[in-house]
Amino acid sequence: MIDPRMPESDAVYRRAGDFVVFQQLAVKIEMDEVDNEDYYRWLDDMTATVGDLVPGAQIAEKEGARHSPPLNTAIYYDTEDLRILRTGALLRTSCNKITHAFCAFKAAQDEHNVRRDHRYVFDGEEKATIQAAPDSPEAVAIVQRLLARDDIDHPGLFLEREYGIPRTELLPTVRLDDYRYTFFVWLDERDALRCSIDRAFVSNLRLPPEERVTRPVSEVELAIYPRISEEIAQDPRVVQLIKVLSSELCERFDTRITSDIKYQRAATALGMRES
């Protein structure tokens, strides 16, 4: 039984220069066996009925969201013996060729499905290098230089403080190419949730290129909108929405909520968790 709750301390989203801290409340549901056609039938049904289930709720999608999902690429970093994998935390870069490139440390979720996300946002030449080839030696060198710094806040420092895992020992481990089909949920016409079905394809970067295989991993993520207003964040209907949508999904498709993050599910799909 899940017990999602909004974070009770600190702001949901805080930015200082190139560094962002986001307390993300989210629930993930395995969707490997569900195709997009069936999923969108469910979403159309929810669009028609969500306002009856949670008063004031409304589902919205951007134009083209179902046919032209953005492609985001994540490179997960870990120690040689995969010490981060075992914690349920992650350290990764994420980029889109048009919009962004950042490095993030996410702690393992707490008992209320909240994960603290620390991000360093790249710009200029560093951003362009990572966007062009996120697992290239040049991109990896940028990340490792960042992780070695002591003069600024960055994700590696928080990883080391929370788990005692040396930030200077991290190597690329898994590549994840993610097509994200997003929808939003409003409460009284104000942003409450940013949700998606993620169709990801993963490969093991510890193997030589000629030995790598690609495996699919799919999930739905039901998450609070990053820049949710303080007023909406305190509204109990936000948590009610997450519970209702996750329950309706699991019941429709006989699937389940998972506590494993994409990195862990990717490692399982690639046969890495037994190493």
SULJOLIN-V315459 format. One record per backbone hydrogen bond with DSSP energy under -1.0 kcal/mol. CO is the residue of the C=O (numbers start at 0). NH is the residue of the N-H. Records with the same first field share a line. If there is no record, write none. Layout:
CO->NH  NH
This chain:
11->22
13->20
15->18
17->120
18->15
19->118
20->13
21->23  116
23->114
24->223
26->221
27->257
28->219
30->33
34->38
35->39
36->40
37->41
38->42
39->43
40->44
41->45
42->46
43->47
44->48
45->49
48->51  52
49->53
53->56
55->187
57->185
59->183
61->64
63->67
69->179
71->177
72->94
73->175
74->92
75->172  173
77->170
78->81
83->86
89->105
90->76
91->103
92->74
93->101
94->72
99->95
100->121
101->93
102->119
103->91
104->117
105->89
109->112
111->4
112->25
113->109
114->23
115->106
116->21
117->104
118->19
119->102
122->126
123->127
124->128
125->129
126->130
127->131
128->132
132->135
135->139
136->140
137->141
138->142
139->143
140->144
141->145
142->146
143->147
145->148
153->157
154->158
155->159
156->160
157->161
158->162
159->163
165->168
170->77
172->204
173->75
174->202
175->73
176->200
177->71
178->198
180->196
182->194
183->59
184->191  192
185->57
186->189
189->186
191->224
192->184
194->182
195->220
196->180
197->218
198->178
199->216
200->176
201->214
202->174
203->206
207->210
214->201
216->199
217->30
218->197
219->28
220->195
221->26
222->193
224->227
228->232
229->233
231->234
234->237
235->239
236->240
237->241
238->242
239->243
240->244
241->245
242->246
243->247
244->248
245->249
246->250
247->251
248->252
249->253
255->29
260->264
261->265
262->266
263->267
264->268
265->269
266->271
267->270
271->274
